[in-house]
């Protein structure tokens, strides 16, 4: 049960990191366009 919780938290952390990276990329693209 503990291992499952750790795996879930790791997956959530990874997805949050990916979302942050996507947001950064979007900001860079917008900056280039303007």
Contact map, one row per residue, 1 for C-alpha under 8 A:
1111100000000000000000000000000000
1111110000000000000000000000000000
1111111000000000000000000000000000
1111111100000000000000000000000000
1111111110000000000000000000000000
0111111111000000000000000000000000
0011111111100000000000000000000000
0001111111110000000000000000000000
0000111111111000000000000000000000
0000011111111100000000000000000000
0000001111111110000000000000000000
0000000111111111000000000000000000
0000000011111111100000000000000000
0000000001111111110000000000000000
0000000000111111111000000000000000
0000000000011111111100000000000000
0000000000001111111110000000000000
0000000000000111111111000000000000
0000000000000011111111100000000000
0000000000000001111111110000000000
0000000000000000111111111000000000
0000000000000000011111111100000000
0000000000000000001111111110000000
0000000000000000000111111111000000
0000000000000000000011111111100000
0000000000000000000001111111110000
0000000000000000000000111111111000
0000000000000000000000011111111100
0000000000000000000000001111111110
0000000000000000000000000111111111
0000000000000000000000000011111111
0000000000000000000000000001111111
0000000000000000000000000000111111
0000000000000000000000000000011111
